[in-house]
Amino acid sequence: MRKYLTELMVGIFVFIGIVAMGYLSFNLGDVTIFGNNGRIMYAEFESSSGITDNSVVEIAGVRIGKVKEIVLKDYFSRVKLRINPDVMISDDSIASVRTKGIIGERFIKISPGGSDVWIEDGGSIIDTESSLDVEELISKYIFEKNGN
């Protein structure tokens, strides 16, 4: 009888471990089984250098979504954003490509506007600011210095 009790306890422990691993895999991997888990919005930038799929989207330093896709449209970078369903973004908000720290990863920062009109699912953030390219600034400075 004691042998069966030990086997039952080991079986329960293994089952709990498998359930816990599955739960962590879905949560850490941002996997959604039911629904799309957010609203889709778009922003067009002159340059989205450094932004990749799954880059973070933030408001006031709080993660509110992530980048789902980046495509070239009319020589602009069209970035598809998946925003948490409980976050409302006004139509006069500004989307900017920013860097965490000096050499950190790039992310999309949304600066909220003051409008009472919200961007609907599939809508676009009109005002955008592209990333600041330090290499381009340095080369511009050097070549202007040598040209004078």
N, C-alpha and C positions, 0 to 999 in steps of 0.2 A: 504494500500500500504506500509506503514511504517513497518507493521508487517512482510510482506514478505521480505522486504529489510533486516531486522534484522535476519530473519531465513537464508537468503542467505549468509550473512556475517558470521554467526556462522557455517554454513555448509562449507564454504571456509576455515575458520580457523581450523576446525576439520580435513578437508582433508589435509591441509598443515602439520598439526601435525602428522597425520598418515604417510605421505610420509617421513617426517623428522625422525620419529622413525624407519621406515623401513631402511632408508639410514644408520642411526647410527648402527642399529643391524647388517647389513651386513659388514660395515667397521670395527667396533670394534670386531666383531666375526670372522674376517678374512674368511668370506664365499665367495667362488667364484662360480658364476653361469655359466659362459661361460669360457671354457679353464681351464688349470691347473695352470696358473699364475706363471710359473717358471720352471726351469730345475731341474731334479733329479740328485743328486750325492750321492756317498756313501763314508764312512770312517770307517775303522776298528780300534778299540782300544782294548788294553789289558783289560782296565776297563773304563766304561763310567759312573761310580758311580755319582749319582746326576743329570744326564741328563734325562729328561723326554720328552714325546711327547710335541711339541710346545715350547721347549726350544729355545732360540734365537741363531742365527748364526751371527757372527760379523766379519767385517774387519775394523781395525783402529777405533774401537768403534762405528761403524755405522752398524745398523741392515741390513743384506742383505738376510735374510731368516730365516727358522726355521726347527727344527727337526720334521720329519713326523713319523718315526717309529724306534724302536730299537729291534733287534733280536739277538739271539745267533747263531753264525756260526763258527763251528770248534773251539769252546771254546774262541772265540773272540766276542766282542760286535760290531755288524755291524749296523751302524747308517745311516739312510736314511735322506738326507737333501734336502729341497726344496729351491733353490737359486733363487733370483730375476732374471728375464730374461735379464736385462740390465747389469748384473755383470758377467764379465769374470774372470775365475780362472785358473791360469797357472798350468801345470802338475807337477811343482816342489814346489807347495805350501804346507804348513804344517798346519794340523788341530790339535788343542789342546783343551783339556777340561780345562776350567778356572772357577774361582769363582769371582763374583762381590763383592768386599769388603772382610772383614774377614770372615763373616758367611753368605754371600749373596748367591743368587741362582747361579747355575752352567750354563754355556753356552759354545758354541763351538766358539773358536777364530780361524780364518784362517789368517795365515801369508803368504802374497803373495810371490811368487818366482820371478825369473827374466826371466823365459823361455817365448818364443813367441808361444809355443804350448799350446792351451787351452783344458781344460777338456770338453768333449762333454756330452750331455744329457745321463744319465745312467752310466757315467764314475765314477772312484774312485779317491779319494785323497790318494795317497800312503803313504806319510809321516805323521805319527800321534804321538801325545804325550798324554798319559793317564793322568787322574787327579791325583793330589797329595793327598794321603789319610793321613791326619794328625794323626788320631787314630792309623794307622798302624805304622807310624814313632815313635810315643810316646811309643807304646808297644814294638817295636823293641829296642828302647833306654833303656827302663826299664829292659827288659829281658837280654839284653847284659850286662848291668851294674850289675845285680844280678848274672849272670853267671860267671863273672870274679873274 
